Amino acid sequence: EAQTYTSTVTDENNSWVGEAQTLAGSFTNPVVLGQVMSDNDAGFSVFWDQGSSRQNPPTASALRTGKTVAEDSDVTRADETVGFVVVEAGHGTLGSVEFEAALGADSVRGVTNGPPYTYTFASAFATAPAVAVVTMAAVDGGNGGWAYTYGASPSTTTSLDLVIDEDTIGDSERNH
């Protein structure tokens, strides 16, 4: 399921509200991927999502999404188009493309904590994936951040290396 909407809420350090979403489809183990799709404001913002609270990932019955400016002291942003895709967790093939959608354990830390942080795929791929789309599901600490693949060759047939980064506007640490 894919949706877009105009995000009128900007979340920031220690203020995580998001915007409630209603899914048309039925999901048991939803995996949510999203992006701030427009560029109406010169200041940065990144996608984030949660379930029933900012510390809980989305579920079949609770999904809030939004854009955040993390620790930026300028918390005013123009409305932006936010898009998200929800897929059922699993390993399969779409056309001729092998994929895995999963909500991993809450174990990925920051760039200064000693990455990489490795997730093992539920099923091995025939060849190492050439593309990976990653995002954070929920926010434990108040600062926020963004997930990405780590290293020159982040994927193998059995695993994916990840890390989370934070801005250095409010402080210089990039721990998570």
Disulfide bonds with the S-S distance in Angstrom:
none
